[in-house]
Amino acid sequence: MNGNTVQILIAMVIYMAAVIVIGVVFAKRANKNSENYFLGGRSLGPWVTAMSAEASDMSGWLLMGLPGVAYWCGLADAAWTAIGLAVGTYLNWLIVSKRLRRYSIRANNSITLPEFFSNRFREKKKWIMTLAAAFILIFFTVYAASCFVTCGKLFSALFGTSYISMMLVGVVFVLLYTLLGGFLAESASDFMQSIVMIIALTVIVIISTVKAGGLSAVMENAKSIPGFFEFFGLAAPTVDEAGKQLVENGAPVFGEAKKYGLLSVCSMMAWGLGYFGMPQVLLRFMAIRKEEELTRSRRIAMIWVVISLAVAVFIGIVGRSVFPVEHLTASASENIFITLSTSYLPPLLAGFVMAGILAATISSSDSYLLIAASAVAKNIYQGVCKKDASDKKVMVVSRITLLVIAVIAAVIALDENSVIFKVVSFAWAGFGATFGPLMVMSLFWKRINRAGAIAGMVSGAGMVFLWKLVISKIGGVFAIYELLPAFIFSIICIVVVSLLTAPPSKEVEEDFEAVKNGVGLE
């Protein structure tokens, strides 16, 4: 290990130590009871709510996955995805946040998403709770795996060591941190990590643009590649049988630009629909201390999201200009942020920028593990299996669940050729289609009933798997992102089943009207 690598390691250790200190500080308060551990006692301020929601949402995908897509095939896919995410973020904060905060209190002070859905329909047999918890467990395990892939790629690229060993080091660190501090520590550190992430992105894009010869040089290079710098075209890297891009005379080889029509735009914009079903974001709405503070949180979140997404996309464009043949596979292209950072920054500063990737990964993986653990311990164990379980037992079960989920996610992450963008896209579609339509309809449609809710979850999740694994293989118009058809299908199933079955009870309708008219339980 040379001197530069040692300096990078020192900077990252300092950062990780700061994260652990946060966990220790909040550990006593977090472990007071399950509500504090899983929802922070509804005590988050507007800044922490906004920044932690976005940091836990974006993950290492923002610093590695999105720039990697832009580097590999150009602007279109990355830009339309970013636009869809920005629009989805705004609508989620504008439409869902306040009513969910109010409704979660009305629904017997629900502190998890499965608990909210179950209490929303006043169900006695906890089918909604059980199904919701099971789907959270499935998709968050996949999500956690994507974070562990990020850790493995980051550390192996930096220190030239085995991907698997470095991925496992990341697993252990994230697991210890999550076990220690719970939701409060997670949210507080996410606030810090969101700041690190946006500074890291901004610093790298500015320095890299200067090194490339200025903005005009970056644009000239991008426009010289067929379809690379177009909103309605897509670059087509020419690859060999192993998926490695060909190089001629020191330059990457691209084929004729692919067409990028309205269907492709809608497919990538559909990423925005996912926000309505993202537990890690929705929980922040429930956890804020005052409903009226969500307006300020929305403004803070939008500024962060727009800047971060735009810069992340542009990093991929700049990267192709200064390191045109450094990364010759779709998987390797996700290391472009690491390459730029370690090439253009002093080692110690590069270490802190690398901590930005670690920050993004930690902020997401601890959220995913914690929410999945709460789904099992709070919703399945205490909510269904052992209703008289004490808070202490719930906490024990949650920690055991954390360990099991981490192990399964680590097994999924063993493949170092995994493309982070693809892993995240599947889990994102799963949550968006399973919970998104149900969340919107539960908050704004009085006629939705328990049967419709169950139909919506099952159909949404089922269609994600069916479309991804079977229908999309047909190609053509069927090759769209699975979230869009699954989201639409789920809404249809909710409406049809609700209308064909008995209307909700009088008590459920009264709850709806009370929330609609602004009557909550502060």
C-alpha positions, 0 to 999 in steps of 0.5 A, a space after each residue: 500500500 503506497 503513501 497516497 493510498 494510506 492517506 485515502 484510507 486515513 481520511 475514510 477512517 476519520 469519516 467512519 469514526 465520525 459516523 460511529 460517534 453519532 451512533 454512540 451518541 444516539 444509542 441510549 435514546 434510540 434503544 429506549 423503546 421500539 418507537 424511538 428505535 424505528 421512528 425516532 419518536 417523531 422528533 425530526 426537524 425539517 432539515 434532518 427530515 429532508 436531507 436524510 430522506 434524500 440521502 437514504 434514497 439516493 445511496 451509492 447509486 447517485 455517485 456510481 450508478 447514475 454517472 456510470 450510465 451516462 459514461 457508458 451510453 450517454 445523456 438520454 437514459 441518465 437524464 430522463 431518469 434524473 428528470 423523472 426522479 426530480 418530478 417524483 420527489 416533488 410530487 411525493 413531498 407535495 401530495 403525500 407527505 402531510 396527509 401521511 403524517 396526519 393519517 399515520 397518527 390517526 391510524 393508531 399512531 402507526 410507526 411502520 409502513 405495514 402497520 399504517 396500511 393495516 391500521 388504515 383499514 382496521 383489519 383484525 386478521 393481519 393479512 395486509 401487515 403480513 404481506 407488506 412486511 414480506 414484500 419489504 423484506 424481499 425488496 429491501 434485501 435486494 436493495 441492501 445487496 446493491 449497497 454492498 456491491 457499491 462497498 465492494 467496488 469502492 474498496 477494491 478499486 481504491 486499495 487493489 484488494 479482493 472485491 469479496 473481502 472488501 464487500 464483506 468489510 462494508 457489510 460488517 461496518 454497516 451492520 454494526 452501525 445499524 445495530 447500535 443507533 437505530 432510526 435517530 442515529 441513521 437520520 442524523 448521520 444521513 444529514 451529515 452524509 447528504 452534505 458530504 455527497 453534494 460537496 463531493 459531487 460538486 468538487 469533482 465535476 468542477 475540477 474534472 471539467 477544468 482538467 478536460 479543457 473547459 466546458 466547451 471541450 467536454 461538449 465537443 467530445 460528447 457531441 463527437 460520439 453518435 447519440 451520446 449527447 442527445 435527449 432523443 438518441 442513445 450511444 451504442 458502445 461496440 463490444 466484443 463477446 465478453 461485453 468489453 468495448 472495443 478500442 481503436 487508435 486509443 479511442 473507444 468504438 461506438 456504433 450508429 446511435 440508437 433511436 430514443 423515442 417517446 416510449 423510452 422517455 416514458 419508461 425512464 421517467 417512470 422512475 419518479 413513480 417509485 417515490 410513492 412507495 419508498 419506505 425509507 422516504 415515507 417514514 421520514 414524512 411520518 417521523 417529522 415533529 410537526 406537519 407544517 414543517 414539511 413545506 420547508 422540508 420539501 423546498 430543502 429536499 428539492 434543491 438538494 435533489 436537482 443539484 445532485 442529480 444534474 451533477 451526477 449525470 454530468 460527471 459521466 459526460 465529463 468522465 468520458 471526455 478525460 478518461 475515454 478508455 479507462 472503463 470498457 464494460 457497463 459494470 466498470 463504468 460505474 467506477 468513473 467517479 472513483 477514477 476522477 476523484 483519485 486522479 485529480 485530488 490530493 490523496 487526503 482530500 480524495 479520501 474524504 470524497 471517497 467517503 461521499 460514496 461510503 456516505 451514500 452507501 451507509 445512509 441507504 443500507 442502514 435504512 434498508 436493513 432497519 426498515 426490513 428488520 422492523 417489518 419482521 420484528 414489529 409487524 410479523 413477530 409482534 403484530 401477528 405471531 406474538 401480540 403480547 411480545 414486550 418491547 425488549 423481545 421486539 428489539 432482540 428479534 429485530 437485531 437477529 433479523 438484521 443479521 439474517 438479512 445482511 447475510 442474504 444480501 451479502 450472498 446476492 452481492 458476491 457477483 462483482 460484475 453486478 451493475 448497481 443501476 440494474 440491481 437498484 432499478 428492480 428493487 425500486 420498481 418492486 417498492 414503487 408498484 407494490 406500495 405506491 398505488 396503495 399509498 396514493 389510493 389509501 390517502 385520497 380515495 375513500 372507497 378503497 377497501 381491505 380487499 382492494 389493498 391486498 389486490 393492489 399489493 399482490 398484483 403490483 409486486 407480481 407484475 414487476 416479476 412477470 414483466 421483468 423476467 418474462 414479458 420484457 424479453 419479447 422486446 419492442 414496446 414490451 421492453 419498457 421499465 417494469 415499474 410503469 406497467 406494474 404501477 398501472 396494473 396495481 391501480 386497476 386492480 385496487 379500483 376493480 376489486 374495491 368496487 366489486 367487494 363490500 365498501 369499507 366500514 363506517 369507522 374506516 370512512 370516519 378516519 378518512 374524513 377526519 384526516 381529509 378535514 385536517 383532524 389529526 392527533 398531534 
